[in-house]
């Protein structure tokens, strides 16, 4: 994107310089001194206008970078809150299962104690004779005493066990209430963070308005190319071809500028052109510095995080059920989860594309592309510079209609498709994930 800005600025410099000089030629009089002053005045005005445009572009890009940095931090916070919410949900599930077991145990203890008490009531209604009243029935009296002696320990034990079961149920109930409150707090915090992220996205889009105006033509070209491309490989190849043609066009423009400089008739015009070119080159270097990635892609092996909080549903090279093997990774995500860019790079494409549904392609440099598909919403735009951890989209409530696997519609949660490409050929992304993620891939 930065290179595109520099090229646009150079073309503007050419157009403005040539246009101003043409007007000076039209108004040329017979007085050479008057002609020279007119040319110098026009060149000065043009240079000031160009410098102001460059400053506005730099300010807009800086504002966008600040919003991007804020989004990266907010996205990291949201990821932690999503993990906390998922952990709370797991604990709630376990506590609910423990509660069900405790209630069953309590019911069993109550039933056992009820049977024992019922036996004692029957014994009370028909007690054994006392020796004083019936001294002749010694055997029956002894049997009654032995029965009481055997029942009392069981009664005491069952009573203690019932008391323990009641305590367990009460403790689990309190833990359940506390866990529900923690889950509610985590959800509320996540909603606040998501609202802040939405505000930051709006700020980033507002700051990029000027930039988008300059590259709107490029976005329209890409949309036309996407409609014509039959496959993802065709799309990437077509984008590269269009980029090469644009580079040739800009080269021709630069050559025309060189010829215009060679044909300059006055010293004032040559000096002004040199000054304007130097300013453009200096600003171009500043713009490149703003967009330079924090880490070269080839040096990020084992350092990348999943673009979404979730688990692997299907790994690289698995059977698709459509007479083929997967060329990427399918990640199960939660509903409305944030999708983050796993790398620093430039957005080459953002929009709907055939069976990939909502698709974002990020150029990570060194011939590497990262593809993210299956999102419900995307917040990235073509030509935009993104950082690792910066939001680029949001998942939906259910799996998107991607025709990449035969049983994709059976997934129980939204599915994000991630594909890494090198020189437009799919590669296994496993070596790039952090150690914990590699284990999840196996």
N, C-alpha and C positions, 0 to 999 in steps of 0.2 A: 504493500500500500504506500509506503514511504517513497519507493522508487517511482510509483505512478504520480504522486504529488510533484516530485521533482521534475518529471517529464512534462506535466501539465504547466508548471511554472515556466519551464524553458520555452514551451510553445507560446505561452502568453507573452513572454518577453519578446519573442520574434514578431508576433502579430502586432503588439503595441508599438515596437520600434519602427517597423516598416510602415504601419498606418500613420504614425506621427510624421515620419519623414515624407510620406506621400503628400500629406496636407501641406507640409512646408514647401514642397516642390510646386504644388498648384499655385501657392501664393507668392512664388518667387518674382521679384521685381528686377528692374535693371540695375539696382544698387547692390553690389556684392556684399557690402557691409551689412545692409539690412537683411539680406538672405541668411547670412551666417548667424546673426542675432536670433532670427526666427527659428532656425534649426536648433540652436542651443536652448532656447526657451522650451520648445516642444520636447526635447530630449530630457530636460530636467523634470518637467511635469510628468512624463511617462515613468521615469525612474522612481519618483516619489510614490506614484500610484502602485507600481509593482512592489516596492518595499512594504507599503501598507498591507497589500494582499498577503505577502509572505508572513508578516507579523500576525495577521489574523489567523492564518493557517496554523502557525506554530502555537498560538494561544489555544486554538480549538483542540489541537492534538494533545497539548499538555492537560487541558481540562478533561479530555477523554481518558488519558493515562491515570489521572488522579481518581476518576470514577472507577476505572478498572481495578486499581489497587484497593479501593474501598470494597469493591465487589468481591475480590479475592479473599479479603479478611472476613467479610460477612458470610461468604460461602463456606469457609472453614468452620465458622461458628455454627452455621446451619447443619453442616455435616456432623459435628459433635452432638448437637441437639437431636438429630435424627437417630444417631447411635444410642443416645441416652433413652430416647423414647422406645426404640426397639428392645433395649435391655430391660426397661420397665415392663414392657409387654410380656417378655419371656418370664420375668419374675412373677408377674400377675398370673400367668398361666400355671406356673408351678404351685403358687399359693392356692389357687382355686382347686387344683388337683389334690393338694394336701388337705384342704378344707373338706372336700368330698370324702376322702378316706377317713378323716377324723369324725365326720358325722356318721359314717357307716359304723365305725368302731363304737361310737357313743350309743348308737341304737342297739348294737349287739350287747353292750354292757347293761343297758337298761332292761333288755329282754331277759338276760340271764338273772339279773337281780329280781325282776318281777316274778320269775318262776320260783326262785328261792323263797321270796316273801309269801307267795301263794301257798307253798308247802308248809311254811310256818303257821299260816292262818288255819290251814286244815288241822295241823297238829294241836293248835290252841283250842279248836272246837271239839277235839276228841283227845284230851290229854291222857297220859298213862296214870294208873291209880297210884296214890301216895301209899307208902309203906305203913303209915300210921293208920290210914283208913282201911286199907286192905293188906294186912301183913301176910296174908297167905299167897298173894300174887306177886312174889318177889321177882320172878323172871320177867314179867311184863314191865315192872317198874325199872329194872336194870336196863332193859332194851330202850325205854323212853329216855333215860339219862344218857345212854351212849349216843342216841340219835341227836340229842341237843348238843352234846360235846362235839360231834362231827360237823354239825351245821354252823356253829358259831364261827369257826375260823374261815369257812367259805364265805359267810356273810360279811365278815370284816374285810376279807380280801376283795370281794366284789365291790364293796362300798368304796374302798380306796381307789380301785381301778376306775370306777365311775367318776370319782372326784378328779382324778388325773385326766380323764378323757374330756371332762367339762373344761378344765384349765387349758388343754390343748386347743379345743375349739375356740375358746375366748382369745387365746394368744394369736391364733391364725386369723381370726376375725379382725383383730387390731392391726396385724401386719398387712392384711388386705386393704384396710382403709388407708393406712399410711402409704402403701404402694400406689393406690389409686390417686391419692393426692399428688405424689411425686410425678406420676404420669401426666396428670392434668397440668401441673406446673411446667413440665418439659414441653408439653404441647403448646401451652400459652407462650412460652419463651420462643419456641420455633415459629409460631405465627408472627410474633413481633419481629423476629429476624427476617422472615420472608417479606414482611411489609417494608422493612428498611432496604432489603435487596431490590424490591420493586421500585422504590424511590431512587436508588442508585442507578438502576437500569435506565430510568427516565432521564436522570442527569447525564448519563453517558450518551444517550440518544440525542439529547438536546445539544450537548457539546459537539456531536458529530454531524449536526445539520449542515454546516458549511462544507465539511468534508464530503458528505453524501451528495451535495449538489454538484461537486466537481467530478464525482465518479458515477453519477446516475446513469450516464451513457454506458459505462462498462457493465453495470448491473443489468441493464436492458439487453445488452449483447449476450450476457451469460444466460438470461432467461430464454432467449431465442435458441441458443445452442442446446440448452437442457431439453427443450421441447423436441429438437431434431435428433438428439442422440438416442440410440436404441439401447445401449448398455452403459453400465457405469464406466467401463473401460473406454468406451467411445466418448463419454462425457469428459473424462479426465484428459484424453488425448486431444479432444476438440478445444478444451480450455487452454492446453499448452500451445496448440497451433495458433489460437487467437492471440495468445500472449506474444508468441514469436512474430506474428504479423504486426502487432502493435509496436514491438521493438524496432522492426524494420521501418515502420512509418515514422517513428520518432527519430530514427537515424537519418532518414531522408530530410526531416525537418531541421535536424542539426546541421546537415550538409548545406541546406539552403541558407541557414544562418551564416555559415562560414563563407559561402559565396557572397552573401550580402555584405559581410564585413570586408571581404576582399575588394568589393566594388565601391566601398565608401569613398566619397569625394572630399570629405572634409575631416580635419583632425578632431574637431569637436565630436563628430559622430563616432569615430573610432574609439576615442577615450570614453565616451558614454557607454558604448557597447561593452568594453572591457570591464568597466566598473559594475555594470548590471550583471554580467556573467559571473564576476567574482562574488557579488552579493548572493546570487542564486546558488553558486557552488558552496558557499559558506553555510547558507541556510539548509542546503541539501544534506550536508554533513551533520548538522544539528538534528535534522529530522531522522536521519538514519540512526543516530545515537539513541534517540527516544524509542525506536522500535527494535533495537538490537535485543535478541532473546537472552534471557539470563543464563541459559544452559544450552550448549550444542546438543542436538538430538542424539548423536552417536555416543555422547558421554553420559546419557541418562539411563543406561541399562541398569535395571534393578532399582530405579528411583521413582517410577511413576505410580500414581494412585489410580484406582478405578475412577472413571468419570462419573459414576453414580454409586451411592451407598447401596450395596446389595451383594448377591452371590452369583456364582457361575451356573447358568442353566444348561449351556452347551458350549464346549470348548472348541478350539481351532482343530480342524481336520476331522470333526465328528460327522457321522452319517446324517444327511439332511432329510432322508426319506423321500427325496426327489431325484434319486439316481445320481447323487453327487456328495461331495464333502463340503463342510463349512469352511469358508475362507476368512472367518472372523470369530468373534466371541459373543455369545448371547448372555446378558446379565439381567437377572431378576431384580427389579427395583420396587420400591413402595410407590403408592399412588401420589402423584403431584411432586415427586422427588426432583430436586435440582440436578441438572446435568452440567458438569464442569469440564472445561477443556483440560485434558491430561497433559498438554504440552504448550510451550510458547510457539506462536506462529501467526500466519496470516490466513484469514478465512478466504478460501478460493471459491466456495459455493455455499449457499444457504437457501434452502427452499424445498419444494415438493419434487420428488424424482421417482417415477414409476413405482416398483414394488418396495422401494426403500422408504416410502412415505416421507416424513420430514427429515431432510438430510443436511448435515453440515460437514464440509470437507475443509480440513485445516492443513496448510502447508507448513510442516515443521522444519523444513530446510534439508539440505544434503540429499534431495531426491525423495524424501519421506513425506507421505500423506497420512493423515488420521481421519477416518470416516466415522461419524456418529449418526445412527439412523433409528427411527421408531419413536421419536419424540412427538408430543402433542403440540407443543409450542416451541418456537426458536426465537432467541433474542439477539443472535449474532447476525451481522450483515456482511455481504461480500466486500472484500477489501479491508475489513476491520482487522486491526492488530489485537490479538488476545494473549493473555498470559496463562500459564498453568494454574488451575484452580479458579479461573474466571467463569461465571455462569454463561452458558450458550443456549440453554433450553430447559424445558420442564416436561416431565413424563405425564402421561394421561392416567386415566383410571383403570384401563385394561390394555392388553397387548394391542399394538397397532397392526393394521392390515398389511404386514410385510410378507410377501410370498417367498421367503428365504428358507423355510423349513415346513415340512408337511404337518407337524403337530404344534405349530407356533400358537394357534388359537386355543390350545388346551392349557397353556400356561396360566397359573393361578394369580399372576401379578403382571404389571407392565414389564415389557422386555426391551432393553436397549441393545442394539447391535453395534459392535465396535470392530473396525477393521483397520489394520496397518498395511500400508503399501510402500514399496520401494521400487522406483522406476516403473510405476504403474502395475506392479505385480504384487499380489497379496503375500504377506509374510506372517509368521507366527509371532503374536505380540507377547507371549509368555515371558521371554527374557527381560522385557522392559518393566514388568510389574514388580512392586516391592516383594520381599521374601514371603510375607504372609499371604499375599495375593497368589504367588506361585503355587503355594500349597493348596489353595482353594481350587486351582486350575486342574489339579491331578485327579 
